[in-house]
Amino acid sequence: MAAPAWSRLFLRGSVSGLRFGPRTRPGLSSPFLTRGHRLGPTDDEMYQRTTVTVMQKEPDSGPTIVSYSSRGFNIDGNRVIGPCAVVPPAILQWNVGSYKDITVESLSLFYLLEPRIEVLVLGTGARTERLDPNVLAFLRTKGIAVEVQDTPNACATFNFLSSERRITAAGLIPPPSSALTE
């Protein structure tokens, strides 16, 4: 009953004694529906507002590798000197000197964890190095996918997988200082 009464008043052009002309009827006077005027400085501000969303780290997204150098890593503000194992929620010293020291024994930490990690990212220094195929096959039998990359790319891959909330660990060897200056 209210809708037909409203439509009669609206079509007659008056509501409570107010008269609406053809350009001032409610709903038809919106500047978004009629653009017959030129935009001025105040209109420009109204139509082109800019909003900024600050993306912050989510509370449970795991550690983030902030930076690396020839001496070590900065992981969430914690400085780690030398090779490290990032096993959320812990950051541990990793007892390897180079990619040649990566063996089944040096990787035992990663496959003994509970909950089982999905992806192990290995950073082998300045270049991507070939690891012993027996080591990679052994980790596959444990159900762990392995990404072997140079350390800069391994850091980025670890951060990306952690941000996706994947159960990820990393074994990182700092690149030598000569590789950082090239």
C-alpha positions in Angstrom: 0.0 0.0 0.0 2.9 2.4 0.8 4.6 1.8 -2.6 1.6 2.8 -4.7 1.2 5.9 -2.6 4.8 6.9 -2.9 4.8 6.3 -6.7 1.7 8.6 -7.0 3.4 11.4 -5.1 6.7 10.9 -7.0 5.0 10.9 -10.4 2.9 14.0 -9.5 6.2 15.8 -8.6 5.4 16.8 -5.1 6.2 15.4 -1.7 4.8 17.2 1.3 4.3 20.3 -0.8 7.7 20.3 -2.4 7.9 20.5 -6.1 10.6 18.7 -8.0 11.6 19.8 -11.5 12.8 17.4 -14.2 16.5 17.8 -13.1 16.0 17.8 -9.3 13.9 14.7 -8.7 15.4 12.4 -6.1 17.4 9.6 -7.6 17.9 11.5 -10.9 20.0 14.3 -9.6 23.0 12.2 -8.9 26.2 13.5 -10.6 27.1 9.9 -11.3 23.9 9.5 -13.5 24.1 12.9 -15.2 27.5 14.2 -16.4 26.4 17.3 -18.3 28.8 19.6 -16.5 32.5 20.1 -16.7 34.5 18.9 -13.7 36.1 21.5 -11.5 38.8 21.1 -8.9 36.4 20.1 -6.2 34.7 17.6 -8.4 38.1 16.1 -9.4 38.8 15.4 -5.7 35.4 13.8 -5.3 35.8 11.5 -8.3 39.4 10.6 -8.0 40.0 9.8 -4.3 42.9 7.5 -3.7 42.9 4.9 -0.9 46.0 3.1 0.4 45.9 -0.3 2.0 49.0 -1.1 4.0 49.8 -4.8 3.8 51.2 -6.1 7.0 52.6 -9.5 7.8 49.8 -11.8 9.1 50.4 -13.1 12.6 50.8 -16.8 11.8 52.5 -16.6 8.4 55.8 -17.9 9.7 59.3 -16.3 9.6 60.4 -14.0 6.9 63.9 -13.7 5.5 64.4 -9.9 5.5 68.0 -9.8 4.0 71.1 -11.8 3.5 74.8 -11.1 3.2 78.1 -12.9 2.9 78.1 -13.2 6.8 74.6 -14.5 7.3 70.9 -13.6 7.3 68.4 -11.3 8.9 65.3 -13.3 9.7 62.4 -11.3 11.3 65.0 -9.0 12.9 67.2 -11.8 14.2 70.7 -11.8 12.9 72.1 -15.3 12.1 75.7 -15.6 11.3 76.7 -18.4 8.8 74.6 -21.2 7.3 71.2 -21.6 9.0 68.2 -23.9 9.0 64.9 -22.1 9.2 62.4 -24.5 10.7 59.3 -22.6 11.8 59.1 -21.5 14.5 62.9 -21.9 15.1 66.0 -20.6 13.4 69.0 -22.8 13.9 72.7 -22.8 13.0 73.3 -25.4 10.3 76.6 -27.2 10.4 77.5 -27.2 6.7 80.4 -25.3 5.0 79.3 -25.6 1.4 76.9 -27.4 -0.8 79.3 -30.4 -0.8 78.5 -30.9 2.9 74.8 -31.4 2.3 74.2 -35.0 3.0 71.4 -37.2 4.4 72.8 -36.7 7.9 73.0 -32.9 7.6 69.3 -33.0 6.4 68.1 -35.3 9.2 66.7 -32.3 11.1 64.2 -31.6 8.2 62.7 -35.0 7.9 62.4 -35.7 11.6 60.1 -32.8 12.3 56.4 -33.1 13.2 54.3 -31.8 11.6 56.1 -33.1 8.5 57.3 -30.3 6.2 55.9 -30.1 2.6 58.8 -28.3 0.9 62.4 -27.9 1.8 64.1 -24.9 0.1 67.9 -25.3 -0.1 70.1 -22.2 -0.9 73.5 -23.4 -2.1 75.3 -20.0 -2.1 76.0 -17.8 -5.1 75.0 -20.4 -7.7 72.6 -23.3 -7.9 74.7 -26.4 -7.4 73.9 -30.0 -8.1 73.3 -32.1 -5.0 73.9 -35.8 -4.7 70.9 -37.5 -6.4 70.8 -40.1 -3.6 70.1 -37.3 -1.1 67.3 -35.9 -3.2 65.8 -39.4 -3.7 66.0 -40.1 0.0 64.0 -36.9 0.8 61.4 -37.8 -1.8 60.9 -41.2 -0.1 60.2 -39.2 3.1 57.5 -37.2 1.3 59.4 -33.9 1.1 59.6 -31.8 -2.0 63.0 -30.2 -2.5 63.8 -26.9 -4.2 67.5 -26.4 -4.8 68.4 -22.8 -5.8 71.0 -20.1 -5.3 70.6 -18.4 -2.0 68.9 -15.1 -3.1 66.2 -17.1 -5.0 65.9 -19.6 -2.2 65.2 -16.7 0.3 62.5 -15.4 -2.0 61.0 -18.8 -2.6 60.9 -19.5 1.1 59.2 -16.2 1.8 56.6 -16.8 -0.9 55.8 -20.4 0.3 55.6 -19.2 3.9 53.2 -16.4 2.9 50.9 -19.0 1.4 50.9 -20.8 4.7 52.7 -23.9 3.3 54.7 -26.0 5.8 58.1 -24.9 4.6 61.7 -25.1 5.9 64.9 -23.8 4.5 68.6 -24.7 4.6 70.6 -21.6 3.6 74.3 -21.1 2.9 75.3 -17.4 2.6 76.7 -16.4 -0.8 80.4 -15.3 -0.7 81.0 -11.5 -0.8 82.4 -11.6 -4.3 79.0 -12.9 -5.6 77.2 -10.0 -3.9 79.2 -7.3 -5.6 78.8 -8.7 -9.2 
